[in-house]
């Protein structure tokens, strides 16, 4: 079997995670690592085994890559993704898709034109705890009337780059974006969104958010996230409430399902699994390679990614203008967004 030739663009921490997974997949050959810092590219190329260290995306193209993992900072995703799609090179882009609706729309249109596959890295969808929640919702065992989502972040304190919106695109584009996307994944499309936000410790951006979302499915979600929690435990949690039933997660380690009145709760503990597996990285990488080899649907398409950016931008708009945003109206005015 001819192996998929993969290049890595950006040799930071998340690139190391994907490299560790991909080098164990016999269907994959990592042939190049590009980074503007030569030492980082060389170090990760050595970890990959057979890869060559280069400085640019164009050099990865010259090596003959079939696919590129774009693992650059948030605000540097759009340009390399567009170049990959224009050259019909498959692309796995780390989140977020873009840090503006305009950038996301450019990628969405490019993905429609390209013969290559676009996939957005949203590992939480494949994390063990959230897969269990998804199973309970999709099977009908739990009808999600209400959900509470919490993300306690220590960002804007450490590391320093997380305080720079020129790098991140804004606080919500960092880890909170994963849970916004997860809400869409679990409960469907958003009908309305309203956000109250404040600037408590940052000198450059909003850092404290209380978000209320209603979904077309009827679910109501309360989502709170803030950049000054000091990583207090549990810093990530989801609680879903149905008819006398509750599903609750604790970090990415444990999920509890209480099925009804006077019934014992069921607990699934994933603590001993590797981070690659329990955080969902392993599965999203496998599904991306499956899509290239077998022509199956990639885990998170450009269309899907665009809708999550649309939601995030609506949250910021609501916070800044103190208004309720009806996303459904906006989607209906653009019928192509409704096509799957």
C-alpha distance (Angstrom), angle and dihedral (degrees) to the residues before:
residue distance angle dihedral
X1 . . .
X2 3.81 . .
X3 3.76 108.8 .
X4 3.80 123.8 -129.9
X5 3.81 107.7 -106.7
X6 3.79 108.0 -136.2
X7 3.79 131.5 -167.7
X8 3.81 125.7 -165.0
X9 3.81 119.2 -143.5
X10 3.80 110.0 -161.9
X11 3.80 120.6 23.4
X12 3.80 101.2 -143.3
X13 3.79 131.6 122.7
X14 3.81 99.0 -68.7
X15 3.81 90.1 47.5
X16 3.79 88.2 59.3
X17 3.81 90.5 53.2
X18 3.82 92.8 53.0
X19 3.80 92.1 42.7
X20 3.80 91.0 53.9
X21 3.81 90.3 53.2
X22 3.80 99.1 40.6
X23 3.79 96.0 48.8
X24 3.82 88.1 60.3
X25 3.83 92.1 53.2
X26 3.80 108.3 92.7
X27 3.81 89.4 -155.0
X28 3.82 91.2 63.6
X29 3.79 135.3 71.4
X30 3.80 116.9 -171.6
X31 3.79 102.8 -149.2
X32 3.79 103.0 168.8
X33 3.81 145.3 22.6
X34 3.80 120.1 -164.6
X35 3.79 126.6 -165.3
X36 3.80 133.4 148.3
X37 3.82 86.8 -128.0
X38 3.80 102.9 71.6
X39 3.80 95.0 -158.9
X40 3.82 92.3 56.3
X41 3.79 92.3 48.4
X42 3.80 91.3 48.8
X43 3.80 92.9 48.1
X44 3.81 94.5 50.9
X45 3.82 92.2 42.1
X46 3.80 87.9 56.4
X47 3.82 90.2 50.8
X48 3.82 89.5 51.0
X49 3.78 90.7 56.3
X50 3.79 105.4 -143.6
X51 3.80 100.9 34.6
X52 3.79 129.9 118.0
X53 3.81 120.3 -136.0
X54 3.81 113.7 -127.1
X55 3.80 137.3 163.5
X56 3.81 106.3 -127.7
X57 3.78 148.4 31.9
X58 3.80 90.0 -113.4
X59 3.81 89.4 59.3
X60 3.80 89.4 52.6
X61 3.81 88.1 53.6
X62 3.82 88.9 50.7
X63 3.81 89.2 55.3
X64 3.82 88.5 59.4
X65 3.81 101.5 -112.2
X66 3.80 119.1 -177.3
X67 3.81 92.5 -161.4
X68 3.78 138.5 16.1
X69 3.80 129.5 -152.2
X70 3.82 107.7 -146.0
X71 3.80 104.4 -151.9
X72 3.80 99.3 158.2
X73 3.85 124.4 127.1
X74 3.82 116.3 -65.9
X75 3.80 97.0 -99.3
X76 3.82 91.5 50.7
X77 3.81 100.5 60.6
X78 3.79 104.4 90.3
X79 3.81 102.9 62.8
X80 3.84 98.2 48.8
X81 3.82 91.9 42.1
X82 3.82 90.8 53.1
X83 3.82 90.9 48.5
X84 3.81 91.3 51.4
X85 3.79 92.9 49.5
X86 3.81 92.3 45.4
X87 3.81 88.6 53.8
X88 3.83 92.1 45.4
X89 3.79 91.3 -115.9
X90 3.81 114.5 146.6
X91 3.78 112.2 -115.4
X92 3.77 135.5 -157.3
X93 3.80 108.0 -167.5
X94 3.76 122.4 -166.2
X95 3.79 114.6 -129.8
X96 2.94 136.2 -49.5
X97 3.79 104.6 52.2
X98 3.82 87.8 -146.5
X99 3.79 137.6 -29.2
X100 3.80 94.4 -117.7
X101 3.77 136.0 42.2
X102 3.80 89.1 -120.8
X103 3.80 91.6 57.1
X104 3.80 91.9 46.5
X105 3.82 90.5 51.1
X106 3.81 90.7 51.8
X107 3.79 90.5 54.3
X108 3.80 92.7 44.4
X109 3.79 91.5 54.8
X110 3.80 93.4 43.1
X111 3.81 90.8 51.7
X112 3.81 90.0 53.0
X113 3.82 90.8 53.6
X114 3.80 98.3 41.3
X115 3.78 127.5 88.8
X116 3.79 87.4 -146.1
X117 3.80 128.2 89.6
X118 3.79 120.5 -108.6
X119 3.79 119.6 -158.0
X120 3.79 130.4 176.8
X121 3.80 118.1 -145.3
X122 3.81 106.6 -122.9
X123 3.79 100.7 154.2
X124 3.82 95.6 173.4
X125 3.81 89.4 73.5
X126 3.80 87.9 65.7
X127 3.80 99.0 38.3
X128 3.80 111.9 123.3
X129 3.82 96.5 -118.2
X130 3.80 94.6 48.4
X131 3.80 93.3 45.0
X132 3.79 86.6 58.8
X133 3.81 91.3 50.3
X134 3.81 89.7 48.3
X135 3.82 91.0 51.9
X136 3.81 92.1 52.4
X137 3.81 93.2 48.4
X138 3.81 96.5 43.3
X139 3.82 93.2 46.4
X140 3.80 91.1 53.6
X141 3.80 93.2 -120.0
X142 3.80 87.6 121.0
X143 3.80 122.8 33.0
X144 3.81 103.4 -160.0
X145 3.79 106.9 -134.2
X146 3.79 94.7 160.1
X147 3.81 137.4 5.3
X148 3.79 136.0 -171.0
X149 3.81 119.2 -155.0
X150 3.80 123.7 -170.8
X151 3.79 132.3 -174.3
X152 3.83 115.3 179.8
X153 3.79 104.6 -168.5
X154 3.78 129.7 -175.0
X155 3.79 91.0 -160.5
X156 3.80 123.0 132.0
X157 3.79 84.3 44.8
X158 3.79 102.9 59.8
X159 3.01 135.7 41.8
X160 3.82 96.5 25.6
X161 3.82 97.6 -135.5
X162 3.81 90.9 66.4
X163 3.80 88.1 71.2
X164 3.79 91.6 60.6
X165 3.83 113.7 86.8
X166 3.81 88.3 -169.5
X167 3.81 85.7 70.0
X168 3.81 101.8 32.4
X169 3.81 100.9 31.1
X170 3.81 88.1 -128.1
X171 3.79 137.1 -38.1
X172 3.81 95.4 -79.4
X173 3.81 90.5 55.7
X174 3.78 89.4 64.4
X175 3.84 122.9 69.8
X176 3.85 95.5 -37.7
X177 3.81 86.9 68.6
X178 3.81 89.1 68.5
X179 3.79 92.2 61.1
X180 3.82 93.9 44.5
X181 3.78 88.2 54.9
X182 3.81 90.1 44.8
X183 3.81 90.4 56.5
X184 3.82 89.9 57.2
X185 3.79 90.1 45.9
X186 3.80 93.0 52.7
X187 3.80 103.2 34.5
X188 3.82 106.3 24.6
X189 3.79 130.2 -123.3
X190 3.79 122.5 -6.2
X191 3.80 119.3 -114.1
X192 3.81 101.4 -173.2
X193 3.78 137.4 -0.3
X194 3.79 132.0 -164.3
X195 3.80 125.0 -179.7
X196 3.78 136.9 -171.6
X197 3.81 112.0 -164.9
X198 3.79 138.7 172.2
X199 3.78 140.2 -170.1
X200 3.80 103.7 -127.8
X201 3.80 108.5 154.5
X202 3.80 104.8 1.7
X203 3.78 123.7 90.6
X204 3.80 92.3 -160.5
X205 3.80 111.9 36.6
X206 3.79 150.2 13.6
X207 3.79 109.8 -77.6
X208 3.83 106.8 172.4
X209 3.81 122.3 63.5
X210 3.81 137.6 179.7
X211 3.80 108.6 -176.7
X212 3.80 129.5 -174.0
X213 3.80 118.7 -164.6
X214 3.78 132.1 -178.4
X215 3.79 119.5 -161.2
X216 3.78 132.1 -147.7
X217 3.82 86.5 -120.5
X218 3.81 90.0 62.0
X219 3.80 97.2 -106.0
X220 3.81 118.3 137.4
X221 3.82 117.4 -150.6
X222 3.79 129.5 -165.7
X223 3.82 111.0 -162.6
X224 3.81 123.6 -174.6
X225 3.79 125.5 -178.0
X226 3.78 134.2 161.2
X227 3.79 140.1 172.8
X228 3.80 99.9 -134.9
X229 3.80 105.7 62.0
X230 3.80 95.2 106.0
X231 3.82 90.9 -131.1
X232 3.80 92.1 -69.0
X233 3.81 112.6 -175.6
X234 2.95 127.0 -72.9
X235 3.78 91.3 29.7
X236 3.80 94.5 170.3
X237 3.79 125.8 39.2
X238 3.79 143.1 149.7
X239 3.81 127.5 -162.3
X240 3.81 121.0 -172.2
X241 3.81 120.9 -169.7
X242 3.80 123.6 -158.3
X243 3.80 132.0 161.2
X244 3.82 102.3 -39.1
X245 3.79 87.2 -32.1
X246 3.78 134.7 107.6
X247 3.79 134.9 -169.7
X248 3.80 115.0 -167.5
X249 3.79 131.5 177.8
X250 3.79 128.8 -159.5
X251 3.79 114.0 -155.4
X252 3.80 109.0 -52.0
X253 3.79 90.9 -55.3
X254 3.79 110.5 76.0
X255 3.81 142.2 22.8
X256 3.81 126.7 -167.3
X257 3.81 123.4 -160.4
X258 3.79 119.5 -166.7
X259 3.84 104.0 -171.1
X260 3.80 100.5 -167.9
X261 3.77 150.5 -45.8
X262 3.82 116.5 -32.6
X263 3.80 91.8 3.3
X264 3.77 128.7 122.4
X265 3.79 117.9 -108.4
X266 3.79 120.7 -117.0
X267 3.80 117.1 -134.8
X268 3.79 126.3 -163.5
X269 3.79 115.5 -167.6
X270 3.82 118.2 -165.5
X271 3.79 96.9 173.9
X272 3.79 96.4 120.9
X273 3.80 95.6 51.7
X274 3.79 117.7 100.7
X275 3.81 116.5 -96.7
X276 3.81 89.1 -117.8
X277 3.79 89.7 60.6
X278 3.81 104.6 34.1
X279 3.82 93.2 43.8
X280 3.81 91.0 52.0
X281 3.81 100.3 -116.5
X282 3.79 94.6 119.3
X283 3.79 94.7 53.1
X284 3.81 96.5 44.8
X285 3.81 90.2 51.4
X286 3.80 91.9 48.3
X287 3.80 92.2 49.4
X288 3.81 91.7 49.3
X289 3.81 91.7 53.1
X290 3.82 89.2 44.7
X291 3.81 88.9 55.4
X292 3.81 91.6 52.9
X293 3.80 95.3 46.4
X294 3.81 101.9 35.1
X295 3.81 102.1 25.6
X296 3.80 92.6 -118.8
X297 3.80 122.4 150.6
X298 3.82 113.5 -80.3
X299 3.81 116.2 -118.0
X300 3.83 96.9 -108.0
X301 3.80 117.6 16.2
X302 3.81 128.5 -155.4
X303 3.79 89.6 -104.9
X304 3.78 91.4 54.1
X305 3.79 92.3 45.5
X306 3.80 91.3 50.4
X307 3.80 91.8 56.5
X308 3.79 91.7 53.6
X309 3.81 91.0 51.3
X310 3.80 88.2 48.5
X311 3.82 88.8 54.5
X312 3.80 93.7 47.8
X313 3.80 92.8 49.0
X314 3.82 89.9 48.8
X315 3.81 89.5 53.9
X316 3.80 91.1 54.3
X317 3.82 90.7 45.7
X318 3.79 91.6 51.0
X319 3.81 91.7 49.0
X320 3.78 94.9 48.4
X321 3.83 97.0 43.2
X322 3.83 99.8 31.9
X323 3.81 93.2 -127.0
X324 3.80 138.8 128.1
X325 3.82 110.4 -113.2
X326 3.81 118.5 -146.8
X327 3.80 103.0 -152.2
X328 3.78 94.1 178.5
X329 3.78 90.6 63.4
X330 3.78 90.2 52.1
X331 3.79 92.5 49.3
X332 3.80 92.9 49.6
X333 3.81 89.7 51.9
X334 3.82 86.8 58.0
X335 3.82 103.4 45.6
X336 3.81 93.8 -177.2
X337 3.82 88.9 69.8
X338 3.79 89.4 63.3
X339 3.80 93.8 56.5
X340 3.78 115.3 100.8
